[in-house]
Amino acid sequence: MNIYNIKLNSNIINRIFMLLFVTLSFVNSTGLLLFLFFIIVSSIQGSNESIKSIVIVTLRSVINPELAPSMSQYEYLKWIVLFTCAAILVKNYFKIKDRSPLNKFIIPIMYYLIYSSVSSFLFSTLPLVALMKIFSYGFVFIGILIGVYKTSPKLDWIAWLHRIFSPIVLGSIVLYILGLGYHPTNLRLFRGVINHPNILGTTMVLFIALNMTILQLKDYKSPFIYHLFIVLSFIIIWWSKARTSFIAASILIIIYLFLININLLKKVFIINLFLIVVISILFSYPEITELLYDFLSKGTGGLLDSVTASRGNQIGNLINNFKSNPLFGTGFAVPVLTNRSFVISTEYIVEPGNLFFAVLGYGGIVGGIIFSFFFLNILWKKWEYFKVWIFLPLATVLVSMGEMVFFSTNNMGPILYLYLAIYVFYDLKYNEKNT
């Protein structure tokens, strides 16, 4: 009993110190620096703390700079934190006795990483930069997979993530009520506690998927709070005018209505009622249709012009890259230069804006096939329980259709990797009547 009490006290102390240093990071640059050093020390404690550190640093790095000092001034230290945590997680791989279930997912990912490395070295105009990006993506992704596999029997990652995301929702609502949290260059776009409206939208989609998973698992005392969070998150997406997130959230909600754990008669009634209400509103109130059009065009007055302006150039570049080498691509997450260079730099930023075109542009048809194999391998893991777990991997794909975050370890990528790891390795917490 004393041992458990000591462990409990240790966990409480860790939480208190984490809260203290996170708070300090909002005060000034010195507090932010102390926070990053504390995160490194905290991650050494084991897999649990390493994964938590990755998530907390990732979310702290996208906090609205009007609320807290920007992480950009300590960018290299942030990378040290991420790689330190990933190294600790990967090291624990050799402490796992039964590695065969884990290897089923790591090996296909390794195939994709090896292929991407070879094709980038041979065909990219910035081969060393591409190799750096492949390493940062693969190392953190594999580390998180190993960490969740090792810790999921002991730690409820879904509940922990819910506690982490909830303040973002509540804080953003408070800022909206106070008339704060708008983008400085476009006051029509709301970004809440996050640094950009699109990233706020992405965060809300991920939170919606998390709440839906909890509801499908029936892992709650009352479903009301989780349905409320879904509604609030969707409202925040509307405020942000993040189109990709709006479409992604709408798709998740529609699928949820079809898969919800209620009897068939109630389900048919709810779906029909939902459709009737939506159609009636659209036809009865033309201003609602105009408002939706204004949302999709972000107030520019031209829907097509707005869409092509924000994504057309990005996707066009990827298509051109694919055409120049359709079989093997032009390198992982790097631009195509006139002359080949072996420079090592972090200045070459690529924002492809679409996961599908990115995979083809990076690795060509061969890379697309290998990536599809490893991703479908992940999806197949819980296909038997599709209606319960599908929201987690689906959300990672949907947000990556307009915001290229999947391969971006420097952005929200680690959160997506955690979602996929939970989907693959999280123990089922419901009985047969839920299936």
Phi and psi in degrees as a GROMACS rama.xvg file:
@    title "Ramachandran Plot"
@    xaxis  label "Phi"
@    yaxis  label "Psi"
@TYPE xy
-62.8946  -37.3637  ASN-2
-61.4393  -44.6158  ILE-3
-65.5819  -36.9464  TYR-4
-64.1435  -40.9511  ASN-5
-62.7898  -42.9546  ILE-6
-63.3819  -42.4984  LYS-7
-61.9102  -45.4512  LEU-8
-62.6641  -38.4377  ASN-9
-62.8815  -42.2471  SER-10
-64.0413  -41.0774  ASN-11
-63.9149  -42.8637  ILE-12
-61.8713  -42.8577  ILE-13
-59.8693  -42.2986  ASN-14
-65.8994  -40.9021  ARG-15
-63.2451  -45.6737  ILE-16
-66.3559  -39.0699  PHE-17
-62.0739  -46.3429  MET-18
-61.1098  -40.6156  LEU-19
-62.2401  -47.5718  LEU-20
-74.9124  -32.0625  PHE-21
-62.5526  -43.4924  VAL-22
-61.1458  -42.8376  THR-23
-60.5706  -34.6241  LEU-24
-66.4038  -17.609  SER-25
-87.8805  -10.6898  PHE-26
-83.3749  -56.2825  VAL-27
-158.976  -179.575  ASN-28
-64.5972  -35.3947  SER-29
-64.7136  -42.2286  THR-30
-62.2058  -38.5292  GLY-31
-64.436  -41.6049  LEU-32
-63.4124  -43.7179  LEU-33
-62.3946  -38.9644  LEU-34
-59.3602  -45.6904  PHE-35
-65.521  -39.7305  LEU-36
-66.3452  -38.4939  PHE-37
-63.88  -39.6212  PHE-38
-60.3119  -42.2259  ILE-39
-61.8209  -46.0777  ILE-40
-63.634  -41.8343  VAL-41
-63.8901  -38.7179  SER-42
-65.2697  -24.4447  SER-43
-66.323  -18.573  ILE-44
-67.9996  -20.2125  GLN-45
148.302  -173.146  GLY-46
-62.5423  -43.889  SER-47
-54.3096  -52.7585  ASN-48
-69.4661  -30.6823  GLU-49
-65.7758  -45.6129  SER-50
-65.3536  -44.5807  ILE-51
-59.1219  -40.656  LYS-52
-63.2714  -41.8345  SER-53
-61.0597  -46.5224  ILE-54
-64.5621  -46.5096  VAL-55
-65.1805  -42.0955  ILE-56
-65.3956  -39.9343  VAL-57
-60.3723  -48.165  THR-58
-69.8301  -37.0233  LEU-59
-64.1915  -31.0133  ARG-60
-73.5093  -14.6175  SER-61
-110.525  17.3592  VAL-62
-73.4651  142.812  ILE-63
-51.6808  120.716  ASN-64
-64.7481  -13.9747  PRO-65
-76.5212  -16.4152  GLU-66
-99.8183  -25.9465  LEU-67
-156.233  156.798  ALA-68
-57.4042  141.594  PRO-69
-71.3799  143.438  SER-70
-73.5355  -14.4874  MET-71
-59.1295  -28.442  SER-72
-71.383  -17.058  GLN-73
-122.719  40.2201  TYR-74
-58.2311  -44.7695  GLU-75
-67.5071  -35.2357  TYR-76
-67.7319  -34.7648  LEU-77
-61.7258  -42.4974  LYS-78
-63.0721  -38.4686  TRP-79
-60.8004  -41.4981  ILE-80
-60.9529  -50.0953  VAL-81
-61.3508  -44.886  LEU-82
-72.6634  -32.9061  PHE-83
-63.6548  -46.5964  THR-84
-62.713  -44.5483  CYS-85
-63.3482  -39.5083  ALA-86
-63.6838  -40.7097  ALA-87
-63.2459  -41.9074  ILE-88
-67.0066  -43.6474  LEU-89
-65.9119  -38.1834  VAL-90
-59.1989  -35.7584  LYS-91
-69.0525  -13.6408  ASN-92
-55.0853  -39.5201  TYR-93
-77.8254  -7.89968  PHE-94
-93.6299  -7.39656  LYS-95
-84.6434  126.987  ILE-96
-74.5388  -53.1647  LYS-97
-97.9985  95.0492  ASP-98
-96.9353  -4.4542  ARG-99
-61.9255  -42.5636  SER-100
-62.7141  -34.6088  PRO-101
-70.8462  -40.6376  LEU-102
-63.8238  -27.6815  ASN-103
-60.3387  -23.639  LYS-104
-106.999  -32.5112  PHE-105
-70.6547  -40.8756  ILE-106
-62.0104  -47.1404  ILE-107
-60.4238  -36.2149  PRO-108
-65.8642  -40.035  ILE-109
-62.1976  -38.6828  MET-110
-57.5588  -44.511  TYR-111
-66.1733  -40.5359  TYR-112
-66.0306  -42.2804  LEU-113
-65.1647  -45.5997  ILE-114
-60.104  -46.2232  TYR-115
-60.7944  -37.3492  SER-116
-66.1631  -46.1269  SER-117
-66.2593  -47.7943  VAL-118
-65.6865  -37.1444  SER-119
-67.5581  -40.3684  SER-120
-65.7573  -35.2247  PHE-121
-82.8659  -36.4041  LEU-122
-117.225  -11.6245  PHE-123
-81.4433  149.182  SER-124
-84.2337  -9.42188  THR-125
-131.766  66.1927  LEU-126
-61.5895  -39.6769  PRO-127
-71.2944  -36.5433  LEU-128
-64.2975  -42.093  VAL-129
-62.0249  -42.6049  ALA-130
-63.6546  -37.8024  LEU-131
-60.71  -43.7473  MET-132
-70.013  -36.7982  LYS-133
-62.2384  -43.5296  ILE-134
-62.796  -46.9755  PHE-135
-63.6133  -38.269  SER-136
-69.0597  -52.949  TYR-137
-69.113  -39.1986  GLY-138
-64.2232  -45.6243  PHE-139
-70.8398  -42.0412  VAL-140
-59.705  -51.296  PHE-141
-65.2904  -39.0212  ILE-142
-58.9977  -43.6582  GLY-143
-66.7689  -40.1584  ILE-144
-58.3649  -47.1271  LEU-145
-62.5793  -44.1942  ILE-146
-62.3447  -44.1646  GLY-147
-69.1958  -38.7963  VAL-148
-59.0643  -40.0367  TYR-149
-76.1722  -32.4561  LYS-150
-105.579  -16.9124  THR-151
-59.4071  -30.755  SER-152
-65.6322  -21.3165  PRO-153
-106.656  -28.8525  LYS-154
-122.367  132.579  LEU-155
-84.7721  90.9077  ASP-156
-66.7586  -31.7791  TRP-157
-65.7238  -46.1116  ILE-158
-64.22  -39.3385  ALA-159
-64.7067  -44.6414  TRP-160
-61.7032  -37.4092  LEU-161
-62.4392  -39.7943  HIS-162
-67.3125  -30.4201  ARG-163
-76.3728  -40.5438  ILE-164
-76.665  -32.1763  PHE-165
-54.4151  -44.9849  SER-166
-62.458  -27.3057  PRO-167
-65.979  -42.9239  ILE-168
-64.4371  -52.0401  VAL-169
-65.0629  -40.8368  LEU-170
-64.2526  -39.4408  GLY-171
-66.2473  -38.7481  SER-172
-64.1173  -42.003  ILE-173
-60.8206  -44.5803  VAL-174
-62.4483  -39.5785  LEU-175
-63.9674  -43.6692  TYR-176
-61.4  -36.1601  ILE-177
-82.6716  -2.5541  LEU-178
74.8891  24.5664  GLY-179
-114.437  175.861  LEU-180
84.2717  22.421  GLY-181
-95.394  154.38  TYR-182
-66.1015  132.871  HIS-183
-65.5556  -28.2185  PRO-184
-94.2962  -12.4546  THR-185
-146.182  97.7547  ASN-186
-69.85  -5.06143  LEU-187
-80.6782  -18.0956  ARG-188
-101.438  124.198  LEU-189
-94.3786  131.538  PHE-190
-118.392  -5.2761  ARG-191
57.2889  -133.372  GLY-192
-87.3243  -0.463886  VAL-193
-100.364  159.058  ILE-194
-77.5851  -12.8604  ASN-195
-149.411  142.321  HIS-196
-56.1045  -38.926  PRO-197
-67.9204  -37.5493  ASN-198
-70.9454  -35.0318  ILE-199
-60.3063  -45.176  LEU-200
-60.4704  -44.1277  GLY-201
-59.2554  -44.2223  THR-202
-61.3442  -40.7183  THR-203
-67.8815  -38.1388  MET-204
-62.2262  -44.7028  VAL-205
-62.2985  -37.38  LEU-206
-70.6756  -38.2238  PHE-207
-59.3283  -46.2498  ILE-208
-61.4442  -37.6629  ALA-209
-65.1856  -44.3369  LEU-210
-64.6442  -39.0568  ASN-211
-64.4554  -39.0705  MET-212
-64.2056  -43.1643  THR-213
-60.8954  -42.6471  ILE-214
-64.7613  -40.1628  LEU-215
-70.4158  -32.2468  GLN-216
-73.4537  -16.0913  LEU-217
57.1309  36.1928  LYS-218
-97.1788  64.5705  ASP-219
-156.9  162.437  TYR-220
-87.7522  -39.2632  LYS-221
-141.246  132.958  SER-222
-75.5841  -12.8957  PRO-223
-57.578  -47.6412  PHE-224
-62.138  -34.9411  ILE-225
-75.4386  -37.4236  TYR-226
-65.6014  -38.0767  HIS-227
-62.8093  -42.736  LEU-228
-63.9083  -35.5165  PHE-229
-62.3254  -46.6994  ILE-230
-62.8139  -47.1816  VAL-231
-62.2452  -40.8879  LEU-232
-64.3746  -39.5395  SER-233
-66.5427  -39.0731  PHE-234
-62.2934  -42.1153  ILE-235
-63.4567  -38.7873  ILE-236
-60.5269  -40.992  ILE-237
-61.9222  -42.7423  TRP-238
-62.8254  -36.6216  TRP-239
-74.5876  -19.5698  SER-240
57.9812  32.6015  LYS-241
-84.9719  102.835  ALA-242
-62.6265  -47.903  ARG-243
-58.1756  -43.3124  THR-244
-66.7995  -37.564  SER-245
-62.3972  -45.7113  PHE-246
-66.0921  -43.9485  ILE-247
-61.2542  -46.2629  ALA-248
-64.3459  -39.2605  ALA-249
-62.672  -42.3821  SER-250
-63.5616  -44.3524  ILE-251
-60.4876  -42.6774  LEU-252
-65.7792  -43.0156  ILE-253
-62.0471  -45.7414  ILE-254
-63.6377  -39.4929  ILE-255
-61.5774  -39.6122  TYR-256
-62.325  -32.9435  LEU-257
-79.4774  -30.5625  PHE-258
-100.812  -4.44274  LEU-259
-53.7883  143.249  ILE-260
-80.2669  68.6615  ASN-261
-137.016  168.267  ILE-262
-68.5558  159.364  ASN-263
-58.7492  -40.4473  LEU-264
-62.7079  -46.4623  LEU-265
-63.6843  -38.5488  LYS-266
-63.9181  -46.5306  LYS-267
-61.5863  -41.8519  VAL-268
-61.8024  -46.7843  PHE-269
-64.0908  -43.3936  ILE-270
-64.1312  -46.1366  ILE-271
-64.0345  -42.1675  ASN-272
-61.5848  -42.776  LEU-273
-60.0674  -47.8285  PHE-274
-64.5534  -42.0899  LEU-275
-62.9213  -44.5012  ILE-276
-63.1328  -45.9036  VAL-277
-62.9569  -48.0634  VAL-278
-64.8451  -41.5481  ILE-279
-61.9861  -42.5035  SER-280
-63.8988  -43.9556  ILE-281
-63.9065  -38.794  LEU-282
-83.3919  -30.1582  PHE-283
-83.6921  -26.0215  SER-284
-127.275  90.725  TYR-285
-56.614  -28.8767  PRO-286
-64.3701  -27.5394  GLU-287
-67.305  -42.513  ILE-288
-61.992  -41.9456  THR-289
-64.4698  -38.0279  GLU-290
-65.0672  -41.0086  LEU-291
-64.282  -41.6109  LEU-292
-62.6008  -41.9889  TYR-293
-63.883  -37.0958  ASP-294
-63.9562  -49.1995  PHE-295
-66.5429  -29.7481  LEU-296
-91.9186  -0.335342  SER-297
54.5981  33.7909  LYS-298
77.3456  11.897  GLY-299
-86.0621  -14.4626  THR-300
92.9772  -15.5602  GLY-301
-131.37  111.313  GLY-302
-65.0462  -49.9148  LEU-303
-63.4452  -44.0196  LEU-304
-62.3284  -39.4342  ASP-305
-65.4073  -43.9416  SER-306
-66.5396  -47.3308  VAL-307
-67.9909  -30.7084  THR-308
-68.132  -36.64  ALA-309
-88.5987  -27.8215  SER-310
-126.505  -18.4692  ARG-311
-59.7181  -46.6238  GLY-312
-65.2305  -41.1869  ASN-313
-62.2484  -50.7794  GLN-314
-67.9413  -37.014  ILE-315
-59.5491  -41.165  GLY-316
-64.2635  -40.0267  ASN-317
-65.4324  -40.0951  LEU-318
-64.28  -41.9434  ILE-319
-62.9936  -40.675  ASN-320
-62.1901  -42.4613  ASN-321
-63.524  -42.1855  PHE-322
-64.7452  -33.0041  LYS-323
-71.1699  -25.5601  SER-324
-153.943  74.5907  ASN-325
-64.0156  -25.2826  PRO-326
-81.777  -42.7201  LEU-327
-120.452  -3.77065  PHE-328
76.9039  -175.328  GLY-329
-121.346  18.655  THR-330
113.038  150.394  GLY-331
-79.3786  110.193  PHE-332
57.2671  37.7691  ALA-333
-131.492  150.503  VAL-334
-73.6363  164.63  PRO-335
-97.9232  118.761  VAL-336
-99.0296  165.009  LEU-337
-67.1438  -43.7536  THR-338
-117.086  144.928  ASN-339
-72.1439  139.752  ARG-340
-138.254  140.486  SER-341
-103.686  26.9306  PHE-342
-67.49  148.556  VAL-343
-110.607  115.254  ILE-344
-153.879  152.741  SER-345
-101.551  7.84954  THR-346
-85.299  -13.5627  GLU-347
-86.6255  92.061  TYR-348
-100.071  130.091  ILE-349
-120.341  130.509  VAL-350
-120.992  81.7418  GLU-351
-65.0705  -31.2621  PRO-352
80.2169  -2.00769  GLY-353
-158.069  124.277  ASN-354
-61.4347  -44.0596  LEU-355
-60.6269  -51.0457  PHE-356
-69.6742  -30.2082  PHE-357
-64.8315  -46.3087  ALA-358
-60.4242  -43.4141  VAL-359
-69.3394  -40.2735  LEU-360
-67.7099  -38.495  GLY-361
-70.9267  -48.3806  TYR-362
-124.405  6.60497  GLY-363
68.7897  -164.771  GLY-364
-64.0063  -41.656  ILE-365
-62.0497  -46.0972  VAL-366
-62.6039  -38.0479  GLY-367
-62.7716  -39.4197  GLY-368
-66.8159  -44.891  ILE-369
-65.5319  -43.2449  ILE-370
-62.415  -43.7502  PHE-371
-60.6076  -39.3563  SER-372
-62.4869  -47.3639  PHE-373
-71.0894  -32.189  PHE-374
-74.5205  -40.2852  PHE-375
-66.3404  -32.4823  LEU-376
-61.0864  -38.0411  ASN-377
-67.5032  -47.4872  ILE-378
-60.5241  -36.5695  LEU-379
-68.2706  -20.723  TRP-380
-53.7737  -45.1989  LYS-381
-119.281  31.7502  LYS-382
-60.5655  -29.9474  TRP-383
-62.9261  -28.4062  GLU-384
-113.539  40.7167  TYR-385
-50.4758  -47.5568  PHE-386
-69.5546  -16.8451  LYS-387
-90.738  -44.466  VAL-388
-104.199  -10.9762  TRP-389
-60.9615  -24.6001  ILE-390
-64.9172  -31.5042  PHE-391
-68.4751  -56.0741  LEU-392
-68.3997  -33.2886  PRO-393
-63.3915  -40.6574  LEU-394
-62.8061  -39.555  ALA-395
-63.6202  -36.1114  THR-396
-74.6068  -45.8982  VAL-397
-61.6968  -43.7287  LEU-398
-68.9746  -22.742  VAL-399
-85.3719  -2.95056  SER-400
-78.1832  -16.7239  MET-401
-133.779  -22.2804  GLY-402
-120.287  113.677  GLU-403
-79.4462  81.662  MET-404
-107.974  -11.9797  VAL-405
-63.1167  -43.4917  PHE-406
-93.383  4.17667  PHE-407
-98.7323  92.8826  SER-408
-65.4352  -23.7336  THR-409
-80.8126  -4.73057  ASN-410
-119.174  -127.59  ASN-411
-92.7951  6.09376  MET-412
-51.5179  -48.4528  GLY-413
-57.0298  -31.6809  PRO-414
-66.6948  -40.0399  ILE-415
-64.1818  -40.8496  LEU-416
-63.1284  -38.0778  TYR-417
-65.5562  -39.1674  LEU-418
-60.5561  -44.9401  TYR-419
-66.9126  -38.8535  LEU-420
-64.987  -40.9712  ALA-421
-62.8849  -44.0716  ILE-422
-57.0561  -42.0117  TYR-423
-77.7277  -43.4214  VAL-424
-112.19  -9.44673  PHE-425
-69.3807  131.336  TYR-426
-67.0526  141.595  ASP-427
-68.0788  129.736  LEU-428
-116.355  39.4823  LYS-429
-147.105  161.923  TYR-430
-98.6019  -178.053  ASN-431
-63.3071  -23.7388  GLU-432
-68.3939  -15.0366  LYS-433
-82.356  -14.8049  ASN-434
